[in-house]
């Protein structure tokens, strides 16, 4: 049986940002399932994304939700543009 290739750190970050973007703010459980990561690894990515200014954390009704910052939106938008450009040449990654 052929194993799926491991996702790169960049692909995991993009997955997390896409989930937050699609949900227009997401709770940790939604990100956890959507990104298919164990809780402890997800927390490390969340902390890194907060430190880099890509996401922000807001407490709403006793729950924490994560939102993209302007930097996060711009990063995701540029990634999608580059991804489209690369795929136009028949390259997948």
N, C-alpha and C positions, 0 to 999 in steps of 0.2 A: 504494500500500500504506500502510495506516494504521500509524503508529508507536505503540508503547506509551508511555503517559506516564511521565516519569521519576519514580522513587521519591523521596519526601522524605527528609530526614535522619532524621526520626522513624521512618519506615517501615523504613529500613535498620537502625537501632538495634533496633527491635522484631524484625526478621528475625534478627539476630544473637543476641539474647537468647532467642528462641524455639528456635533450634537448640541452644544450650547447655542450655536447660531440657529439651528433648525427649531429648537424648543423656545427660542427667544428668552433664554435663561433656563438653566436646568439644575435640578437637585442632584446630589452626589449619586443616589441610587440609579437615576436615569443615565448618568454618564458612565457609571460602573458597568451596567448591562450593555449600553450602546458601544462602548469602547472595548468591551470584553477583556477587562483587566482585573487582576486581584486587587482588593481594597488597598492593601499597603503600597502597591506600586502606583495605583491611581493617585493616592495622596501625595506621593513624591512628584508626580507630574503636575498636579494641581498647584502645589507650592512653587514649583519652578515657573509655571505659567503666570502665577500671581507676581512673583519676583521680577519677571521680565515685563510685566505690565500688559499682558495679553488678556487677562481675565480679572474680574473683581468679584468679591464675595459680598452678598447682602443677606441680612437676616430678615425673613418675612414670615410672620405667623409662627414663630418658634421653629422655623426651618431655614436652612441656609441654601441659597440659590447662587449659582455662578452665572455671570454675564460677560460677554465680550466687551473689552474696552475699545476705544478707537484704534489703538495699536493692533489689537486682536482682529478686528474687522479688516483693517488694511492688510495684515499679514495673510489672512485667509483669502482675501480677494486676490492678492498677488500670487499666492500659491495656485489658486484655481486658474489664473491667467497663464501661468507657466506650465501647469499641467495640460491645459488645452493645447498650448503651443507644441509641447513635446509629443502629445498623442496625435497631432496633425501629421507628424512624421512617422507614425506607426510604432512609436516606442511606448511601452508601458513600464511602469515602475511601481 
